[in-house]
């Protein structure tokens, strides 16, 4: 690198400033969450007597146990099915190249930039007709459909690049398409599948619009939807609101810190391809 | 087996496999058709009727669309979404480019990993949480006003999200915060792939930092800039979560965006037809903005 030392230094300073700005909202929430209950916190002040008990209060008030369970159930309903059927479709479109596949692929592409708000009204009436309103299925089923454009696009992009010879070799060995898919293609697609799983997990966990439109009961929503309800109820109690928000954030943060390498890779690739 | 036998077998195999291949695509296509394509068609259909969601729908022709394009409030709401593009897209991409140019690459050591991890935090947390955190930062007793008072600018202190002139820019700042890290990392990653020899050559040709930026950096980062713009423009036009949480669209209609207005029209005011027409317009606006960006920035792959 032939960057001068001064430029390098300016760059570093900018980067550190950026890091501080990114952290500021979290630190300010923490400082408010530790103030005594019932007080109105004033800016960013480290409390003389940090009230860690506020988190315990928020845990009970927000009914965190039930919220976690609900979000996990929704993720369990959405992510495995979405990844499986998208991988199958990606295999069909990218590798088997079914006749008419181009048209179907274009059909999927159509949904890639679709804002959820544009279809939320008919989805509401459709879910109502199915009698699923206010159940977790009301979030699970539409989300699977809404994820298909990106998920199929993603998996097809992987399968298109797998050399055809590999499949030919497997076929000469006498395996059928089913075996080829599970024994050869899926193991090879593992990185693409892992990234997709991470992205879908994150988007489901953080899904807000579907949760507030289709489910009234916060304990049957996603984490983000429940957080919305929590703010509606405790919006005036800044201390409890901050403690509760931080608690609701914690599970995602823990998962993120454990899998951060994969997360960052997935998010970068996700936006690059999407 | 002779090679011709293998080939024949492969061909036969390929033919049946090609048609039975539809079975692989079918489950995904089915879910997509039921929960996206059908609702999409219904949105178009609803948009042509006056309907309160319960009673009998009345044919409206294109009058809902006429309302969208002539009603002053609705036009203002659409305008708000475009103003948000400045904050959601231009600021993160501009600042991201600046940082990327200065840093060129983030070191791979612990410093680099920490920076990358922290800059990604806003992408990982729900937008709702970002909204709550920033509502507190920007409130009358929040950190922003605290800092202003500390440096003697207490006169500027205000309820940033509550006042007419500052509400929309404040919402914009929240979006900028969410997207800045992603754009920076994307651009720095793109930057580290540029061949240093290009800069060497530019220097030898006597190019200053500005020429260098215009002649080497910008063209090389075309694809990454395109990605950043696409992601952020969609986030701005289709914004909902942040606005819902931080301002609820107020004061007045100052921060109301199309996504929020669709939600209100459809579920509070029971004007399903108008809500759907606005949905169709929003969809079209996203495409109108995103397709040119893609066209300008995609590298020709032949």
Boltz contact constraints between the chains, C-beta under 6 A:
constraints:
  - contact:
      token1: [A, 10]
      token2: [B, 102]
      max_distance: 6.0
  - contact:
      token1: [A, 11]
      token2: [B, 102]
      max_distance: 6.0
  - contact:
      token1: [A, 11]
      token2: [B, 103]
      max_distance: 6.0
  - contact:
      token1: [A, 14]
      token2: [B, 99]
      max_distance: 6.0
  - contact:
      token1: [A, 14]
      token2: [B, 102]
      max_distance: 6.0
  - contact:
      token1: [A, 15]
      token2: [B, 103]
      max_distance: 6.0
  - contact:
      token1: [A, 15]
      token2: [B, 115]
      max_distance: 6.0
  - contact:
      token1: [A, 19]
      token2: [B, 115]
      max_distance: 6.0
  - contact:
      token1: [A, 19]
      token2: [B, 118]
      max_distance: 6.0
  - contact:
      token1: [A, 22]
      token2: [B, 118]
      max_distance: 6.0
  - contact:
      token1: [A, 22]
      token2: [B, 119]
      max_distance: 6.0
  - contact:
      token1: [A, 22]
      token2: [B, 181]
      max_distance: 6.0
  - contact:
      token1: [A, 25]
      token2: [B, 133]
      max_distance: 6.0
  - contact:
      token1: [A, 25]
      token2: [B, 134]
      max_distance: 6.0
  - contact:
      token1: [A, 25]
      token2: [B, 137]
      max_distance: 6.0
  - contact:
      token1: [A, 28]
      token2: [B, 137]
      max_distance: 6.0
  - contact:
      token1: [A, 28]
      token2: [B, 143]
      max_distance: 6.0
  - contact:
      token1: [A, 29]
      token2: [B, 133]
      max_distance: 6.0
  - contact:
      token1: [A, 42]
      token2: [B, 141]
      max_distance: 6.0
  - contact:
      token1: [A, 43]
      token2: [B, 143]
      max_distance: 6.0
  - contact:
      token1: [A, 43]
      token2: [B, 146]
      max_distance: 6.0
  - contact:
      token1: [A, 44]
      token2: [B, 143]
      max_distance: 6.0
  - contact:
      token1: [A, 85]
      token2: [B, 27]
      max_distance: 6.0
  - contact:
      token1: [A, 85]
      token2: [B, 28]
      max_distance: 6.0
  - contact:
      token1: [A, 86]
      token2: [B, 28]
      max_distance: 6.0
  - contact:
      token1: [A, 88]
      token2: [B, 24]
      max_distance: 6.0
  - contact:
      token1: [A, 89]
      token2: [B, 25]
      max_distance: 6.0
  - contact:
      token1: [A, 89]
      token2: [B, 28]
      max_distance: 6.0
  - contact:
      token1: [A, 91]
      token2: [B, 24]
      max_distance: 6.0
  - contact:
      token1: [A, 92]
      token2: [B, 21]
      max_distance: 6.0
  - contact:
      token1: [A, 92]
      token2: [B, 24]
      max_distance: 6.0
  - contact:
      token1: [A, 92]
      token2: [B, 25]
      max_distance: 6.0
  - contact:
      token1: [A, 96]
      token2: [B, 17]
      max_distance: 6.0
  - contact:
      token1: [A, 96]
      token2: [B, 21]
      max_distance: 6.0
  - contact:
      token1: [A, 98]
      token2: [B, 18]
      max_distance: 6.0
  - contact:
      token1: [A, 98]
      token2: [B, 21]
      max_distance: 6.0
  - contact:
      token1: [A, 98]
      token2: [B, 22]
      max_distance: 6.0
  - contact:
      token1: [A, 99]
      token2: [B, 18]
      max_distance: 6.0
  - contact:
      token1: [A, 111]
      token2: [B, 36]
      max_distance: 6.0
  - contact:
      token1: [A, 113]
      token2: [B, 286]
      max_distance: 6.0
  - contact:
      token1: [A, 113]
      token2: [B, 290]
      max_distance: 6.0
  - contact:
      token1: [A, 115]
      token2: [B, 238]
      max_distance: 6.0
  - contact:
      token1: [A, 115]
      token2: [B, 282]
      max_distance: 6.0
  - contact:
      token1: [A, 117]
      token2: [B, 259]
      max_distance: 6.0
  - contact:
      token1: [A, 117]
      token2: [B, 262]
      max_distance: 6.0
  - contact:
      token1: [A, 118]
      token2: [B, 279]
      max_distance: 6.0
  - contact:
      token1: [A, 118]
      token2: [B, 282]
      max_distance: 6.0
  - contact:
      token1: [A, 118]
      token2: [B, 283]
      max_distance: 6.0
  - contact:
      token1: [A, 119]
      token2: [B, 39]
      max_distance: 6.0
  - contact:
      token1: [A, 119]
      token2: [B, 40]
      max_distance: 6.0
  - contact:
      token1: [A, 119]
      token2: [B, 43]
      max_distance: 6.0
  - contact:
      token1: [A, 121]
      token2: [B, 266]
      max_distance: 6.0
  - contact:
      token1: [A, 121]
      token2: [B, 272]
      max_distance: 6.0
  - contact:
      token1: [A, 121]
      token2: [B, 275]
      max_distance: 6.0
  - contact:
      token1: [A, 121]
      token2: [B, 276]
      max_distance: 6.0
  - contact:
      token1: [A, 122]
      token2: [B, 39]
      max_distance: 6.0
  - contact:
      token1: [A, 122]
      token2: [B, 42]
      max_distance: 6.0
  - contact:
      token1: [A, 122]
      token2: [B, 43]
      max_distance: 6.0
  - contact:
      token1: [A, 123]
      token2: [B, 39]
      max_distance: 6.0
  - contact:
      token1: [A, 142]
      token2: [B, 35]
      max_distance: 6.0
  - contact:
      token1: [A, 144]
      token2: [B, 31]
      max_distance: 6.0
  - contact:
      token1: [A, 145]
      token2: [B, 31]
      max_distance: 6.0
  - contact:
      token1: [A, 145]
      token2: [B, 32]
      max_distance: 6.0
  - contact:
      token1: [A, 145]
      token2: [B, 35]
      max_distance: 6.0
  - contact:
      token1: [A, 145]
      token2: [B, 36]
      max_distance: 6.0
  - contact:
      token1: [A, 148]
      token2: [B, 28]
      max_distance: 6.0
  - contact:
      token1: [A, 148]
      token2: [B, 31]
      max_distance: 6.0
  - contact:
      token1: [A, 148]
      token2: [B, 32]
      max_distance: 6.0
  - contact:
      token1: [A, 152]
      token2: [B, 28]
      max_distance: 6.0
  - contact:
      token1: [A, 177]
      token2: [B, 17]
      max_distance: 6.0
  - contact:
      token1: [A, 206]
      token2: [B, 126]
      max_distance: 6.0
  - contact:
      token1: [A, 208]
      token2: [B, 128]
      max_distance: 6.0
  - contact:
      token1: [A, 208]
      token2: [B, 241]
      max_distance: 6.0
  - contact:
      token1: [A, 209]
      token2: [B, 240]
      max_distance: 6.0
  - contact:
      token1: [A, 224]
      token2: [B, 126]
      max_distance: 6.0
  - contact:
      token1: [A, 224]
      token2: [B, 128]
      max_distance: 6.0
  - contact:
      token1: [A, 227]
      token2: [B, 128]
      max_distance: 6.0
  - contact:
      token1: [A, 228]
      token2: [B, 128]
      max_distance: 6.0
  - contact:
      token1: [A, 231]
      token2: [B, 132]
      max_distance: 6.0
  - contact:
      token1: [A, 245]
      token2: [B, 129]
      max_distance: 6.0
  - contact:
      token1: [A, 245]
      token2: [B, 132]
      max_distance: 6.0
  - contact:
      token1: [A, 249]
      token2: [B, 125]
      max_distance: 6.0
  - contact:
      token1: [A, 249]
      token2: [B, 129]
      max_distance: 6.0
  - contact:
      token1: [A, 252]
      token2: [B, 124]
      max_distance: 6.0
  - contact:
      token1: [A, 256]
      token2: [B, 124]
      max_distance: 6.0
  - contact:
      token1: [A, 260]
      token2: [B, 117]
      max_distance: 6.0
  - contact:
      token1: [A, 264]
      token2: [B, 120]
      max_distance: 6.0
  - contact:
      token1: [A, 267]
      token2: [B, 123]
      max_distance: 6.0
  - contact:
      token1: [A, 271]
      token2: [B, 227]
      max_distance: 6.0
  - contact:
      token1: [A, 271]
      token2: [B, 231]
      max_distance: 6.0
  - contact:
      token1: [A, 272]
      token2: [B, 227]
      max_distance: 6.0
